[in-house]
Amino acid sequence: MASHQYDINLLVNTAIEPMVAFEKPDYEVAFVNDKAHTFFNLNKSQTYTLRNFCSRADVFNESAAIDFFNTLKQEQEVVKDWPVRLRKYSWLSAYVQLVNDGKRDLVLVVFRDNSEAKESLLKLDKMIAYREMLDQLLAYNTNVNVEEIPQIINEALAKVGEYFSCDRSYVFQYSSDLKYKSNINEWCANDVIPYIDELQNLPTSSFPYLKEKLLNMEHVCLNDINELPENAYEERDEFAKEGIQSILMIPFSEGEKPLGFIGLDHVHMQKHWTESEILNLKLLARTFANYLVRVRNERQIIDSRNKYRILFDAANDGICVFQNGICIEANVKALDEMHCSIEDLAGKSTVELSATVQPDGKSPIYSKVYFSEAEKGFPQSFDWRIRRFDGSEFDAEISLNRFKKDDDTFVIAVLRDVSERKQTISLLLDNQKHLKEEIDAIVNPINDASELTLLSVFELGQLQKMQDAFSFATGISSMITDTEGKPITRVSFSNNVCTMVRSTLEGQRMCMESSKVLGNEAKRILKPVSSPCLSCGFIDAASPIIVDGHHIGNWLIGQVRPDDLDVDHLLNYTRSLGLNDKDIIGDFKDLIKIAPEHFEKILNLLNVLTIELSAMGYKNLKLAKSVSEHISMERELRQAKQNAEESDRLKSAFLANLSHEIRTPMNGIVGFSELLQFDGLTPDDRREYVKLIHQSSSQLLNIINDIIDISKIESGQIDVRSGYFDLVKTGTDLKSFFIDTAHSKGIELIFENGEESEYEIYSDEVKLRQVLTNLISNAVKFTSAGKVVFGYAEIDKKLLEFYVQDSGIGIDADDLDLIFDRFWQAKDSDVKKGGTGLGLAITKAYVELLGGFIHVESKRDKGTRFSFRIPKVLK
C-alpha cells in the first residue's frame, strides 16, 4: 500500500482462516499461519513455495498464478477460484490482496474450501451436457447422414464416460444370426488401454453368463466384480485381464430381436449405479438401437441399388430412363453407344438425341409421339436413327415401356445398334444387284448420262481391285482419275521419286496437270496415248473411260523410266521443289527400265481393259436406273401404306375422342330429361334441370359445329365471303359476350382499339369473329386470375395484327409445335378442360383462309399470347 503499512506477522497469525503471504517479486512464501498448516496438512519444519499451492497444472499452475499476482494493484481485493490437489482439497476460493509492510510488497491469500459446491456445479453441468447430448441424439436420428453415425456414437460415448466418470464406454453389435458380436465403437480415458481391435467377431456363446442375461434383454449391473456368480469363470478372467472393478451393460433390440448392448467399465475404482442412472442409459441404448437400424437399412438399400446398378450396367443393350421426354439415367452400354458421359446425356430430350434424317422420312419431333404413347401404357418398338455426341450417327432398334414410381411416370428405352445388320442387308442387296447385271435386256436404255461420274457408275472397291490386279500383273504404276486429273483410286506401285515429287504442292499440281492433259488427248482420239510427264519426265500413258458416249475418267499408267531420260534434267526439276539430290539419285538408279515394244503391249492390254470397263459401266448404269425405279416404286407403295395406317390411326383416335366428347353432354341431356318426368319437382328444380339441359345442348352443338367445320376445311368446301365491316363494333360485341364469364372468375377483360370509334376493313367477318371467339374463349378458360387483353394494331397500310393475351397457366415449350394439330389437348390434369381438341386447328385454318399466319408465344405459369396478321383488304 502506498498510504498504509501493515504488521504482516500479526495480520497472518491473527487471521481466523488459512492465510499465506507471498513476497514479490519471486513470490516466495513469507508467512503461513497455523490455520493454513492444519488446512493443508503442512509440515512446519519444511519450506514451501508457490508451486506447492498450484499443483493442478492443467487448471491453475505456477505460471498462471504469477501472471495473476502481477495484475494486482494496491488496495485491491480480488476473489478467485483456486483449484489445487493437496490431500482432499480440490477447489478453493482465494481472497487475494496486495499489501506493503514498509519494507516489501506481499500478496496475502486467504483460502476457503469450496470443493463441495464446485463439485455440485460441475456435476450439474455434466448432467445438463448429458441431457443435451440425449436430446441432440434424438433430434439427429432422422436428419443425420448415415455416414456420420459412427462418429456421433463415438462422441456420445465420450460424453457418457465423462458424465459417469467411467474409464471405458463401448457398443457391441450382434450379427444378423446372433452367432457373433463385435465391438463397433469404443471410448477410453487417457490412461486406459483400448480393446476394440481384439473384440471383433467374437462367438456369442463365449461368456455364457453375460450371453444369457443380455440375449434375454436383461441389463448386467456389477458394482463390484466379486458379485459375479461362481460359475462365471470366463467373465471373471476377462474382467481381471482388463482390470475392471465395476461394470454396467445395457442391451438394446429391434422389436424383440436383440441388436447389441452398451457397456461402461470402471478400472480405477468401484461404482455404485443408481436406478436413475440405469434408466438414463437405457434411453441412450434405445437411441443407439435406432441409429444402428438406420445404418443397417440404408446399407441394405445401397447394396440393393448397387446390385441393380450392376445388372443395369451389365445389360448387353443400351438402356436409358426418360421422364417427361428428358433423359435422366443411362447404363454403360448406352453411354458407349452414344460416345458420351452421363453428364453429357442427362437433361437431353428425345428430339436432341435424334438424327435429322429419320427412317421413312419422319421428323425428329415424331419421337415425342412414340414416348407419349409409351407414357400412356402402350409399349412401343420402332427403328430410329440416333445422333452421337461426336456428331456421328447410327441406326437403332428401340423398345419403350412405362413404369411408375409413386406419382411419377418414367419410360425405359432399350436401344440396340443395328447399323452392322443394316450394312449386311445392304451388302446382300448389292450382291443381288450384281447378280442381276445379266438381265439388263429387260431394262430400258438410259437417255442422258451427262452428269455421270466414275463413282456414280462403279464402286470404288471394284475400280481399286481391277487397278491393283493390272499393276500386279505388269509391274507398272497405275491410277484412275476423274476428267480433271483428280485421283479416284489410290496409286498402285508408285515409285519413290514420284512419291517425293507428289509430296510437294507444286509437284502434285504439275502431276495432276500432266494427267489432265494426257487424259484429254486420250479422249480426243478415243484410244490410249503416252507422253513424258510434265514434271519428272517419266513416260506416262492414259486410256479414256467412256460410258454412254460420255468421258467420265481416265485410267493412267506409267512412272516408267525411259532409256534417254537425263538425270540432270530430273535433278534440276526436283531441286526447284526443294528435294534432296542424294535421295533422288539413289531411288532413280533403282528404277527398272522397260523396253518400248514391251510398253506398247501393255498399252494394248490397257485399251482392252478400259473398253471392258466402259461396257460394264453402261450395264451398271442401266441396272441402276432399273433398281432406282423399283426402289422408288417400293418407297411410294410403303409411303402409301404408312399414310393409310396413319389415316386409320387418326380416324380411330378421332372416333374415340368424339365418342367421349359427345357422350358427356348427351348423358346430361338424357339424365336431366328423365328427372323432369318426376311429379315431385319444385319449380326451382325444374328451372335448374332445364338450364343444365340447355348447357349440354349448347356443348353438343359446339362439338358438332367443330366437326362440320374441320370436315369442310379438309375437303376444301369452305368459302370466303368478304365484305366491309367495323372492327370496333366486332371487338365490342365480343367483349360484351365474354364479360360476364370473365367477371365470374375475377378476370379483367380488356379490348384495345387505339381509342378509335370505328375501323373498317374488307374481309370475312364471320370467320374473323370465329377466330377471335375461339382464342378469347380459351384465354378465359385457362386463366384463373389476372386479365385477358385482345385487340388489333395497324402494322402498315396493308396489314393488321390481331392479338389475344392472357395471364393464365401457359403452355409448355415442348407443346407449342403441337397445339394446332387436330385433337391435341393438354395432358396435365390441371390443364385439361374438355373439348374436342379441334378449336385451334380450325382457328389456324381460318386465319390462313383470311390470308394470314397465326403465331403463339407462351411461358408456363406466366401466360400466353396468340397473334396473327391479315390484310386489310382480302382479295
Buried (B, 14 or more C-beta within 10 A) or exposed (E): BEEEEBEBEEBBBEBEEBBBBBBBEEBEBBBBBBBBBEBBEBEEEEEBEBEBBBEBEEBBEBEEBBEBBEEBEEEEEBEEEBBBEBEEBBBBBBBBBBBBBEEEBBBBBBBEBBBEEBEEEEEEEBEEEBEEBBEBBEEBBEEBEBEEBBEBBBBBBBBBBBBBBBBBBBBBBBEEEEEBBBBBBBBBBEEBEEBBEEBEEBEBEEBBBBBEBBBEBEBBBBBEBEEBEEEBEBBBEBBEEBBBBBBBBBBBBEEEEBBBBBBBBBBEEEBEBEEEBEEBBBEBBBBBBBBBBBBBEBEEEEEEEEEEBEEBBEEEBBBBBBBBBBBBBBBBBBBEBBEBEBEBBBEBBBBBBBBEEBEEEBBBBBBBBBBBBBBEEEEBEBBBBBBBBEEEBBBBBBBBBBEEEEEEBBBBBBBBBBEEEBEEEEEEEEEEBEEBEEEBEEBEEBEEBEEBBBEBBBEEEBBBEBBBEBBEEBEBBBBBBBBEBEBBBEBBBBBBBBBBBBEBEEBBEBBBBBBBBBBBBBBEEEBBBBBBBBBBBBBBBBBBBBBBEBBBBBBBBBBBBBEEBEEEEBBEBBEEBEBEEEEBBEBBEEBEEBEEEEBEEBBEBBBEBBBEBBEBBBBBBBBBBBBEEEEEEEEEEEEEEEEEEEEEEEEEEBEEBBEEBBEBBBEBBEEBEEBEEEEEBEEEEBEBBEEBBEBBBEBBEBBEEBBEBBEBBEEEEBEEEBEEBBBBBBBEBBBEEBBEBBEEBEBBBEBEBEEEEEBEBBBBBEBBBBBBBBBBBBBBBBBEEBBBBBBBBEEEEEBBBBBBBBBBBBBBEBBEEBBBBBBBBBEEEEBEEEBBBBBBBBBBBBBBBBBBEBEBBBEBEEBBBBBBBBBBEBE
